[in-house]
Amino acid sequence: MIRRIFLPSGKTCLARGPYILIFLLLHILFLIVAFNVAELPILPLVCFLLYTYLKLNINAQRCRDSGAKGRYVVILSLLVYLASLAVAATGVVSDVECVSLGIRIYFGYDVLVFFVFMLAPTQLKQIHSTDQVSISGGENE
């Protein structure tokens, strides 16, 4: 299961239960690690980038398994994450209280995507009719 998170396969399916478990463990682990590695300035950045990669990866897998294209959720997520980063950076530079707005946009979108994919049904793999072999005589008696 751990390998599937880092290197997803097109043949495996990420069901609702493992998605919820991975999502919650990822957030808990990120919070623990992010606050404990604050001594070195590069480690929180690396931790955040790995966290974002894993989150995009499991969301794209779940989107694909729900029947949509995974790239749509990746592109939209990157746009929202960059926009929230720009809002937060604007607040830091101009000393305006919009840093918390950028953080709220980031986590609000994160929670919204989680609940959408948690409630999304998993698409069933259907057997194509060309794969089945029919053994019947062509005549009606």
C-alpha positions as CSV (number, residue, x, y, z in Angstrom):
1,M,0.0,0.0,0.0
2,I,2.9,2.4,0.7
3,R,4.4,1.8,-2.7
4,R,1.0,2.5,-4.3
5,I,1.0,6.0,-2.7
6,F,4.4,7.0,-4.1
7,L,4.2,5.2,-7.4
8,P,0.6,4.7,-8.5
9,S,-0.4,2.0,-11.0
10,G,-3.1,2.4,-13.6
11,K,-4.4,-1.0,-12.7
12,T,-5.0,-0.6,-9.0
13,C,-8.0,1.0,-7.3
14,L,-7.9,3.3,-4.3
15,A,-11.1,2.6,-2.5
16,R,-12.9,4.9,-0.1
17,G,-11.6,3.3,3.1
18,P,-7.9,3.3,2.3
19,Y,-8.3,6.9,0.9
20,I,-9.6,8.1,4.2
21,L,-7.0,6.3,6.2
22,I,-4.1,7.6,4.0
23,F,-5.5,11.1,4.0
24,L,-5.8,11.3,7.8
25,L,-2.4,9.6,8.4
26,L,-0.7,11.9,5.9
27,H,-2.1,15.0,7.7
28,I,-1.3,13.8,11.1
29,L,2.3,12.8,10.1
30,F,2.8,16.2,8.3
31,L,1.7,18.1,11.4
32,I,4.0,16.1,13.7
33,V,7.0,16.3,11.4
34,A,6.5,20.0,10.3
35,F,6.7,21.2,13.9
36,N,9.5,19.0,15.0
37,V,11.9,19.9,12.1
38,A,11.6,23.7,12.4
39,E,15.3,24.0,13.4
40,L,16.6,23.6,9.9
41,P,14.9,26.0,7.4
42,I,15.0,23.6,4.4
43,L,13.4,20.6,6.1
44,P,9.9,22.2,6.5
45,L,10.0,23.1,2.8
46,V,11.0,19.6,1.8
47,C,8.3,18.2,4.1
48,F,5.7,20.5,2.7
49,L,6.6,19.6,-0.9
50,L,6.5,15.9,-0.2
51,Y,3.1,16.4,1.6
52,T,1.7,18.3,-1.4
53,Y,3.0,15.6,-3.8
54,L,1.4,12.8,-1.8
55,K,-1.8,14.7,-1.4
56,L,-2.1,15.4,-5.1
57,N,-1.2,11.8,-5.9
58,I,-3.9,10.2,-3.8
59,N,-6.5,12.8,-4.9
60,A,-5.7,12.1,-8.5
61,Q,-5.9,8.3,-7.9
62,R,-9.3,8.7,-6.3
63,C,-10.5,11.0,-9.0
64,R,-9.4,8.5,-11.7
65,D,-11.1,5.7,-9.8
66,S,-14.3,7.7,-9.7
67,G,-14.4,7.9,-13.4
68,A,-12.9,11.4,-14.1
69,K,-9.5,12.4,-15.4
70,G,-6.9,12.6,-12.6
71,R,-5.1,15.5,-14.3
72,Y,-8.1,17.8,-13.8
73,V,-7.8,17.6,-10.1
74,V,-4.0,18.0,-10.2
75,I,-4.2,21.1,-12.4
76,L,-7.0,22.7,-10.4
77,S,-5.3,21.9,-7.1
78,L,-2.0,23.4,-8.2
79,L,-3.8,26.6,-9.3
80,V,-5.6,26.9,-6.0
81,Y,-2.4,26.2,-4.0
82,L,-0.4,28.7,-6.0
83,A,-3.2,31.3,-5.6
84,S,-3.3,30.8,-1.9
85,L,0.5,31.1,-1.7
86,A,0.3,34.3,-3.7
87,V,-2.4,35.7,-1.3
88,A,-0.3,34.7,1.7
89,A,2.9,36.2,0.2
90,T,1.0,39.4,-0.5
91,G,0.0,39.6,3.1
92,V,3.5,39.0,4.3
93,V,5.0,41.7,2.0
94,S,2.4,44.4,2.5
95,D,1.8,43.7,6.3
96,V,-1.9,43.2,5.7
97,E,-3.8,40.5,7.5
98,C,-4.5,38.4,4.5
99,V,-1.9,35.7,5.4
100,S,-4.6,33.8,7.2
101,L,-6.9,34.2,4.2
102,G,-4.3,32.3,2.0
103,I,-4.1,29.6,4.7
104,R,-7.8,29.4,4.9
105,I,-8.1,29.1,1.1
106,Y,-5.5,26.3,1.1
107,F,-7.0,24.2,3.8
108,G,-10.6,25.0,2.8
109,Y,-9.9,23.6,-0.7
110,D,-8.1,20.6,0.8
111,V,-11.1,19.7,3.0
112,L,-13.6,20.3,0.1
113,V,-11.6,17.9,-2.2
114,F,-11.4,15.3,0.6
115,F,-15.1,15.3,1.2
116,V,-15.9,15.2,-2.5
117,F,-13.6,12.2,-3.1
118,M,-14.7,10.5,0.1
119,L,-18.3,10.6,-1.1
120,A,-17.6,9.8,-4.7
121,P,-18.4,6.3,-5.8
122,T,-15.7,4.0,-7.0
123,Q,-16.3,3.2,-10.7
124,L,-16.7,-0.6,-11.2
125,K,-14.6,-2.3,-13.8
126,Q,-17.0,-3.6,-16.4
127,I,-16.3,-6.7,-18.5
128,H,-16.5,-5.9,-22.2
129,S,-18.8,-8.0,-24.3
130,T,-16.0,-8.7,-26.8
131,D,-14.0,-10.5,-24.0
132,Q,-16.8,-13.1,-23.4
133,V,-17.0,-16.1,-25.6
134,S,-20.5,-17.3,-26.5
135,I,-21.1,-21.0,-27.3
136,S,-24.5,-21.1,-28.8
137,G,-25.7,-22.5,-32.0
138,G,-27.1,-19.8,-34.2
139,E,-30.4,-21.6,-34.9
140,N,-33.7,-21.3,-33.2
141,E,-35.5,-24.6,-32.9
